[in-house]
Amino acid sequence: VQRVKGLPYRILVGGRVLEVNPFSAQFAGRYRCWTSSNQQTVSAWVNVTLEEYKWEFGEWNPCSAKCGNSGIQFRRQHCVNVDRQRVHESLCEHLLQPVVTYHPCNLQDCLPRWVAGAWSECSTSCGHGFHQRQITCQQEKADGSVITLSSGSCAHNDRPLGRKRCSNHSCSAWTARPWGECSRQCVSEGLGLQYRHILCQHSNGSVVPDSFCEDRKRPATRQNCSSKTCDVYWQIGPWRTCTAVCGNGFQSRRVSCMHKNGKAVADQYCRWKKRPVTWQHCNTTSCGQGECKDTTHYCTFVKHLKLCS
């Protein structure tokens, strides 16, 4: 087969099957095919005949519409042999594939039908109301036009709803009372807090439970406010003399909450800022000369009972 120039073939099933595909009558005829192994050489004569294939259109697919002017149908093409039996499309790859054609179908007037428009907004901004939409009886003609008919031309039992109930949020809203005075509860330098009452009120003026109002729309009940009372700061004094010159002494200092006017105020007004430390260890070096060594076995108990400073 390899000596026949241009003859298409395939070796299948691990070399046990030879497939020849002569696409032209020039390859038809009688061929000698042989194979060899380590023991012997085997040959056989094969008659090759031309197997013809072609593209052929199938049945029309169903129409895309039952009426009006938008129906389209087409036919798919298949690869067939001389007996018009469908085969794999790869056998027709060398042939020019026909163009798929589309044809209009079911060009006839449609039956009258109900057509519903879009729903309107709810008729009320709160409480219960209605959505409405327009319902018309229409007919699509064979030429594609659409005409509006009287309501009696469409089936009454199939008429869609033209109105339905709707419910928006309750007719209640949050009402905020005036802000109270700026409190002495300081949150930062110069800033205090002020509060106000928030009520859920019906449109008729009555106060209703908070559950009748939308929680995500509830106004804030407190806010920062400018307060001269909160113009305060921590005033730090100098460290006092250490209580010991060596060993384990400590020292302290005065820390006071001061107003900017120079007067001391209660520490609570400065709580928004961390209070500085008022004492610390000092002179923690050893008081002995050189290295300290235990001279008696009682030292272990003295250390355990913390009798030495």
C-alpha beads as a LAMMPS data file, in Angstrom:
LAMMPS data file: protein, C-alpha beads

309 atoms
308 bonds

1 atom types
1 bond types

-500.0 500.0 xlo xhi
-500.0 500.0 ylo yhi
-500.0 500.0 zlo zhi

Masses

1 110.0

Atoms # bond

1 1 1 0.000 0.000 0.000
2 1 1 2.866 2.364 0.761
3 1 1 4.028 2.121 -2.885
4 1 1 0.720 3.516 -4.198
5 1 1 1.231 7.255 -4.072
6 1 1 -1.727 9.208 -2.650
7 1 1 -3.764 6.184 -1.556
8 1 1 -5.233 6.999 1.896
9 1 1 -5.126 4.188 4.453
10 1 1 -4.997 3.525 8.197
11 1 1 -3.460 0.759 10.336
12 1 1 -5.871 -0.262 13.092
13 1 1 -6.083 -2.724 16.009
14 1 1 -2.369 -2.719 16.730
15 1 1 -1.377 -3.447 13.128
16 1 1 -3.803 -6.303 12.585
17 1 1 -6.296 -4.374 10.422
18 1 1 -5.607 -2.326 7.287
19 1 1 -8.253 0.231 6.291
20 1 1 -8.078 1.713 2.768
21 1 1 -10.237 4.732 1.840
22 1 1 -10.037 5.326 -1.948
23 1 1 -11.782 8.642 -2.558
24 1 1 -11.253 8.458 -6.328
25 1 1 -11.931 5.807 -8.956
26 1 1 -8.232 5.811 -9.951
27 1 1 -7.407 3.784 -6.828
28 1 1 -9.906 1.038 -7.574
29 1 1 -8.356 -2.303 -8.571
30 1 1 -6.505 -5.374 -7.313
31 1 1 -3.697 -4.939 -4.770
32 1 1 -1.265 -7.305 -3.158
33 1 1 -0.834 -6.827 0.566
34 1 1 1.909 -8.519 2.550
35 1 1 3.389 -8.521 6.014
36 1 1 6.449 -10.142 7.551
37 1 1 7.575 -11.313 10.952
38 1 1 10.704 -12.959 12.302
39 1 1 9.501 -16.366 11.093
40 1 1 7.736 -15.848 7.781
41 1 1 6.272 -13.472 5.202
42 1 1 2.530 -13.555 4.453
43 1 1 0.843 -11.921 1.458
44 1 1 -2.716 -11.664 0.097
45 1 1 -4.509 -10.192 -2.901
46 1 1 -7.172 -7.558 -2.120
47 1 1 -9.798 -6.128 -4.455
48 1 1 -10.304 -2.424 -3.727
49 1 1 -13.569 -0.889 -4.886
50 1 1 -14.593 2.762 -4.595
51 1 1 -17.034 3.512 -1.748
52 1 1 -18.795 6.773 -2.573
53 1 1 -20.172 9.175 0.045
54 1 1 -22.118 12.394 -0.211
55 1 1 -23.905 15.039 1.832
56 1 1 -27.679 14.683 1.901
57 1 1 -30.314 16.821 3.599
58 1 1 -32.475 15.215 6.270
59 1 1 -36.048 15.924 7.278
60 1 1 -37.294 19.435 8.050
61 1 1 -37.114 20.260 11.726
62 1 1 -40.313 21.469 13.485
63 1 1 -41.355 25.050 12.822
64 1 1 -40.190 27.531 15.466
65 1 1 -43.652 29.171 15.668
66 1 1 -47.228 27.946 15.266
67 1 1 -48.503 31.128 13.625
68 1 1 -47.712 34.731 12.769
69 1 1 -44.707 35.805 10.751
70 1 1 -41.751 34.542 12.820
71 1 1 -41.790 30.806 12.091
72 1 1 -38.510 29.358 10.688
73 1 1 -37.490 25.788 9.870
74 1 1 -34.381 24.194 8.353
75 1 1 -32.893 20.811 7.416
76 1 1 -29.619 19.396 8.677
77 1 1 -27.285 17.599 6.274
78 1 1 -25.872 14.106 6.922
79 1 1 -23.089 12.049 5.371
80 1 1 -24.527 8.974 3.586
81 1 1 -23.181 6.130 1.427
82 1 1 -24.504 4.915 -1.944
83 1 1 -27.287 3.075 -0.106
84 1 1 -28.293 6.395 1.556
85 1 1 -27.348 5.036 4.960
86 1 1 -25.918 7.539 7.441
87 1 1 -22.183 7.150 8.136
88 1 1 -19.632 9.090 10.136
89 1 1 -19.226 12.677 8.955
90 1 1 -15.446 12.249 8.676
91 1 1 -16.024 10.210 5.506
92 1 1 -17.445 13.334 3.838
93 1 1 -14.777 15.753 5.028
94 1 1 -13.241 15.952 1.549
95 1 1 -16.591 17.003 0.049
96 1 1 -18.007 20.510 -0.071
97 1 1 -20.682 20.786 2.587
98 1 1 -23.965 22.378 1.377
99 1 1 -25.144 25.610 2.962
100 1 1 -27.995 25.221 5.432
101 1 1 -31.074 27.030 4.173
102 1 1 -33.892 28.428 6.288
103 1 1 -37.500 28.708 5.193
104 1 1 -40.469 30.524 6.712
105 1 1 -43.280 28.326 7.969
106 1 1 -46.749 28.483 9.510
107 1 1 -47.462 31.899 7.970
108 1 1 -51.008 32.281 9.224
109 1 1 -53.035 34.470 11.580
110 1 1 -52.708 33.575 15.261
111 1 1 -55.692 33.127 17.533
112 1 1 -56.572 36.159 19.691
113 1 1 -54.804 36.101 23.048
114 1 1 -54.507 38.173 26.209
115 1 1 -51.420 40.393 26.584
116 1 1 -50.499 41.758 30.052
117 1 1 -48.470 44.921 30.642
118 1 1 -46.044 45.629 33.486
119 1 1 -47.281 45.976 37.061
120 1 1 -47.542 49.510 38.425
121 1 1 -46.059 50.686 41.707
122 1 1 -48.092 50.059 44.844
123 1 1 -50.957 52.550 45.128
124 1 1 -49.932 53.527 48.677
125 1 1 -46.580 54.432 50.151
126 1 1 -47.375 52.591 53.377
127 1 1 -49.891 50.036 54.542
128 1 1 -52.008 48.017 52.096
129 1 1 -52.704 48.994 48.478
130 1 1 -52.890 47.564 44.962
131 1 1 -50.699 46.888 41.909
132 1 1 -52.395 47.382 38.546
133 1 1 -51.534 46.502 34.940
134 1 1 -53.166 46.854 31.539
135 1 1 -54.745 43.759 29.961
136 1 1 -55.552 43.823 26.215
137 1 1 -56.819 41.283 23.679
138 1 1 -54.425 41.144 20.707
139 1 1 -53.924 39.125 17.544
140 1 1 -50.750 38.628 15.492
141 1 1 -51.436 38.521 11.742
142 1 1 -49.653 36.465 9.100
143 1 1 -47.835 39.592 7.855
144 1 1 -46.337 40.183 11.328
145 1 1 -48.607 43.051 12.336
146 1 1 -50.402 43.042 15.707
147 1 1 -53.926 44.387 16.127
148 1 1 -55.934 45.069 19.290
149 1 1 -59.367 43.472 19.493
150 1 1 -62.302 43.847 21.806
151 1 1 -62.222 41.908 25.082
152 1 1 -64.950 39.614 23.806
153 1 1 -62.591 38.202 21.128
154 1 1 -60.424 36.475 23.767
155 1 1 -61.433 33.652 26.081
156 1 1 -62.776 35.125 29.307
157 1 1 -61.521 32.231 31.452
158 1 1 -57.917 32.819 30.352
159 1 1 -57.872 36.552 31.175
160 1 1 -54.871 37.364 33.479
161 1 1 -55.323 39.337 36.678
162 1 1 -55.191 43.091 36.209
163 1 1 -54.986 43.955 39.904
164 1 1 -53.375 42.428 42.993
165 1 1 -52.845 43.491 46.591
166 1 1 -49.552 44.910 47.802
167 1 1 -48.239 45.865 51.212
168 1 1 -45.498 48.375 51.905
169 1 1 -43.955 49.061 55.302
170 1 1 -46.142 50.210 58.167
171 1 1 -47.453 53.804 58.165
172 1 1 -45.153 54.572 61.092
173 1 1 -41.867 56.460 61.213
174 1 1 -39.150 57.312 63.713
175 1 1 -39.519 60.656 65.482
176 1 1 -36.495 62.169 67.181
177 1 1 -36.798 64.454 70.195
178 1 1 -34.384 67.424 70.557
179 1 1 -30.839 66.720 71.715
180 1 1 -30.218 67.039 75.422
181 1 1 -27.433 69.087 76.999
182 1 1 -23.857 67.992 76.508
183 1 1 -23.065 65.674 79.405
184 1 1 -19.959 65.654 81.588
185 1 1 -19.117 62.178 80.262
186 1 1 -15.975 62.954 78.261
187 1 1 -14.961 60.823 75.269
188 1 1 -11.902 62.839 74.193
189 1 1 -10.316 66.225 74.760
190 1 1 -13.041 68.860 74.395
191 1 1 -15.740 66.345 73.474
192 1 1 -18.587 65.015 75.581
193 1 1 -21.798 63.094 74.821
194 1 1 -25.380 64.197 74.370
195 1 1 -28.480 62.012 74.114
196 1 1 -32.001 62.200 72.692
197 1 1 -35.166 60.073 72.775
198 1 1 -36.316 58.216 69.629
199 1 1 -39.992 57.244 69.282
200 1 1 -41.863 55.130 66.739
201 1 1 -44.888 57.205 65.799
202 1 1 -47.899 56.372 63.595
203 1 1 -49.030 58.822 60.926
204 1 1 -52.019 59.681 63.169
205 1 1 -49.626 60.914 65.862
206 1 1 -49.908 58.008 68.299
207 1 1 -46.813 56.301 69.690
208 1 1 -46.535 52.618 68.699
209 1 1 -44.011 49.867 69.597
210 1 1 -40.570 50.091 67.967
211 1 1 -41.306 46.916 65.953
212 1 1 -43.688 48.975 63.778
213 1 1 -40.744 51.011 62.405
214 1 1 -37.811 49.876 60.267
215 1 1 -34.861 49.203 62.539
216 1 1 -32.267 50.036 59.846
217 1 1 -33.708 53.574 59.576
218 1 1 -33.638 54.280 63.328
219 1 1 -31.791 57.574 64.011
220 1 1 -28.841 57.706 66.400
221 1 1 -29.620 58.234 70.075
222 1 1 -26.283 59.804 71.014
223 1 1 -23.556 61.913 69.453
224 1 1 -20.371 63.738 70.375
225 1 1 -20.678 67.347 71.419
226 1 1 -18.289 70.171 72.199
227 1 1 -17.839 70.542 75.946
228 1 1 -15.577 72.963 77.769
229 1 1 -15.895 70.675 80.774
230 1 1 -13.882 68.099 78.808
231 1 1 -10.981 70.473 78.073
232 1 1 -8.874 68.442 80.501
233 1 1 -5.550 66.619 80.576
234 1 1 -3.347 64.569 82.928
235 1 1 -0.789 66.747 84.715
236 1 1 2.327 64.841 85.756
237 1 1 4.520 65.942 88.686
238 1 1 8.235 65.149 89.261
239 1 1 9.362 61.830 90.721
240 1 1 9.965 61.931 94.495
241 1 1 13.210 60.708 96.053
242 1 1 13.661 56.927 96.007
243 1 1 12.869 55.227 99.322
244 1 1 16.204 53.347 99.292
245 1 1 19.709 53.985 97.962
246 1 1 20.115 50.329 97.017
247 1 1 18.320 47.018 97.120
248 1 1 14.639 47.437 96.131
249 1 1 13.317 50.987 96.565
250 1 1 10.400 52.753 94.942
251 1 1 9.395 56.322 94.138
252 1 1 6.086 58.046 93.408
253 1 1 4.759 61.148 91.688
254 1 1 1.542 63.141 91.622
255 1 1 -0.790 62.661 88.620
256 1 1 -3.799 64.988 88.515
257 1 1 -6.678 65.620 86.114
258 1 1 -6.439 69.312 85.260
259 1 1 -8.745 71.634 83.354
260 1 1 -7.193 74.020 80.852
261 1 1 -8.215 76.869 83.135
262 1 1 -5.628 75.570 85.612
263 1 1 -8.049 74.033 88.140
264 1 1 -7.891 70.400 89.256
265 1 1 -11.033 68.353 88.538
266 1 1 -12.177 64.839 89.371
267 1 1 -10.224 62.024 87.711
268 1 1 -13.401 60.767 85.957
269 1 1 -13.195 63.630 83.449
270 1 1 -9.825 62.318 82.210
271 1 1 -10.816 58.648 81.952
272 1 1 -11.008 58.837 78.142
273 1 1 -7.177 58.877 78.195
274 1 1 -4.950 56.314 79.949
275 1 1 -3.765 57.536 83.343
276 1 1 0.069 57.766 83.633
277 1 1 1.739 55.549 86.269
278 1 1 2.161 57.109 89.734
279 1 1 4.985 54.922 91.111
280 1 1 7.922 52.791 89.929
281 1 1 10.856 50.733 91.279
282 1 1 14.197 52.471 91.743
283 1 1 17.751 51.780 92.943
284 1 1 17.394 48.009 92.495
285 1 1 21.176 47.372 92.591
286 1 1 22.695 45.125 95.294
287 1 1 23.816 46.752 98.534
288 1 1 26.666 44.199 99.252
289 1 1 30.404 44.319 98.409
290 1 1 31.242 41.862 95.621
291 1 1 29.427 38.601 95.093
292 1 1 26.931 37.512 97.780
293 1 1 27.396 33.900 99.017
294 1 1 25.351 31.780 101.412
295 1 1 27.243 30.919 104.628
296 1 1 24.596 28.843 106.438
297 1 1 22.021 26.249 105.445
298 1 1 19.248 28.487 106.870
299 1 1 19.535 30.872 103.870
300 1 1 17.325 28.616 101.736
301 1 1 14.449 28.972 104.230
302 1 1 14.988 32.710 104.580
303 1 1 14.664 33.170 100.792
304 1 1 11.584 30.927 100.614
305 1 1 9.827 32.897 103.351
306 1 1 10.923 36.197 101.720
307 1 1 12.339 37.513 105.007
308 1 1 15.024 39.505 103.165
309 1 1 14.166 42.565 101.034

Bonds

1 1 1 2
2 1 2 3
3 1 3 4
4 1 4 5
5 1 5 6
6 1 6 7
7 1 7 8
8 1 8 9
9 1 9 10
10 1 10 11
11 1 11 12
12 1 12 13
13 1 13 14
14 1 14 15
15 1 15 16
16 1 16 17
17 1 17 18
18 1 18 19
19 1 19 20
20 1 20 21
21 1 21 22
22 1 22 23
23 1 23 24
24 1 24 25
25 1 25 26
26 1 26 27
27 1 27 28
28 1 28 29
29 1 29 30
30 1 30 31
31 1 31 32
32 1 32 33
33 1 33 34
34 1 34 35
35 1 35 36
36 1 36 37
37 1 37 38
38 1 38 39
39 1 39 40
40 1 40 41
41 1 41 42
42 1 42 43
43 1 43 44
44 1 44 45
45 1 45 46
46 1 46 47
47 1 47 48
48 1 48 49
49 1 49 50
50 1 50 51
51 1 51 52
52 1 52 53
53 1 53 54
54 1 54 55
55 1 55 56
56 1 56 57
57 1 57 58
58 1 58 59
59 1 59 60
60 1 60 61
61 1 61 62
62 1 62 63
63 1 63 64
64 1 64 65
65 1 65 66
66 1 66 67
67 1 67 68
68 1 68 69
69 1 69 70
70 1 70 71
71 1 71 72
72 1 72 73
73 1 73 74
74 1 74 75
75 1 75 76
76 1 76 77
77 1 77 78
78 1 78 79
79 1 79 80
80 1 80 81
81 1 81 82
82 1 82 83
83 1 83 84
84 1 84 85
85 1 85 86
86 1 86 87
87 1 87 88
88 1 88 89
89 1 89 90
90 1 90 91
91 1 91 92
92 1 92 93
93 1 93 94
94 1 94 95
95 1 95 96
96 1 96 97
97 1 97 98
98 1 98 99
99 1 99 100
100 1 100 101
101 1 101 102
102 1 102 103
103 1 103 104
104 1 104 105
105 1 105 106
106 1 106 107
107 1 107 108
108 1 108 109
109 1 109 110
110 1 110 111
111 1 111 112
112 1 112 113
113 1 113 114
114 1 114 115
115 1 115 116
116 1 116 117
117 1 117 118
118 1 118 119
119 1 119 120
120 1 120 121
121 1 121 122
122 1 122 123
123 1 123 124
124 1 124 125
125 1 125 126
126 1 126 127
127 1 127 128
128 1 128 129
129 1 129 130
130 1 130 131
131 1 131 132
132 1 132 133
133 1 133 134
134 1 134 135
135 1 135 136
136 1 136 137
137 1 137 138
138 1 138 139
139 1 139 140
140 1 140 141
141 1 141 142
142 1 142 143
143 1 143 144
144 1 144 145
145 1 145 146
146 1 146 147
147 1 147 148
148 1 148 149
149 1 149 150
150 1 150 151
151 1 151 152
152 1 152 153
153 1 153 154
154 1 154 155
155 1 155 156
156 1 156 157
157 1 157 158
158 1 158 159
159 1 159 160
160 1 160 161
161 1 161 162
162 1 162 163
163 1 163 164
164 1 164 165
165 1 165 166
166 1 166 167
167 1 167 168
168 1 168 169
169 1 169 170
170 1 170 171
171 1 171 172
172 1 172 173
173 1 173 174
174 1 174 175
175 1 175 176
176 1 176 177
177 1 177 178
178 1 178 179
179 1 179 180
180 1 180 181
181 1 181 182
182 1 182 183
183 1 183 184
184 1 184 185
185 1 185 186
186 1 186 187
187 1 187 188
188 1 188 189
189 1 189 190
190 1 190 191
191 1 191 192
192 1 192 193
193 1 193 194
194 1 194 195
195 1 195 196
196 1 196 197
197 1 197 198
198 1 198 199
199 1 199 200
200 1 200 201
201 1 201 202
202 1 202 203
203 1 203 204
204 1 204 205
205 1 205 206
206 1 206 207
207 1 207 208
208 1 208 209
209 1 209 210
210 1 210 211
211 1 211 212
212 1 212 213
213 1 213 214
214 1 214 215
215 1 215 216
216 1 216 217
217 1 217 218
218 1 218 219
219 1 219 220
220 1 220 221
221 1 221 222
222 1 222 223
223 1 223 224
224 1 224 225
225 1 225 226
226 1 226 227
227 1 227 228
228 1 228 229
229 1 229 230
230 1 230 231
231 1 231 232
232 1 232 233
233 1 233 234
234 1 234 235
235 1 235 236
236 1 236 237
237 1 237 238
238 1 238 239
239 1 239 240
240 1 240 241
241 1 241 242
242 1 242 243
243 1 243 244
244 1 244 245
245 1 245 246
246 1 246 247
247 1 247 248
248 1 248 249
249 1 249 250
250 1 250 251
251 1 251 252
252 1 252 253
253 1 253 254
254 1 254 255
255 1 255 256
256 1 256 257
257 1 257 258
258 1 258 259
259 1 259 260
260 1 260 261
261 1 261 262
262 1 262 263
263 1 263 264
264 1 264 265
265 1 265 266
266 1 266 267
267 1 267 268
268 1 268 269
269 1 269 270
270 1 270 271
271 1 271 272
272 1 272 273
273 1 273 274
274 1 274 275
275 1 275 276
276 1 276 277
277 1 277 278
278 1 278 279
279 1 279 280
280 1 280 281
281 1 281 282
282 1 282 283
283 1 283 284
284 1 284 285
285 1 285 286
286 1 286 287
287 1 287 288
288 1 288 289
289 1 289 290
290 1 290 291
291 1 291 292
292 1 292 293
293 1 293 294
294 1 294 295
295 1 295 296
296 1 296 297
297 1 297 298
298 1 298 299
299 1 299 300
300 1 300 301
301 1 301 302
302 1 302 303
303 1 303 304
304 1 304 305
305 1 305 306
306 1 306 307
307 1 307 308
308 1 308 309
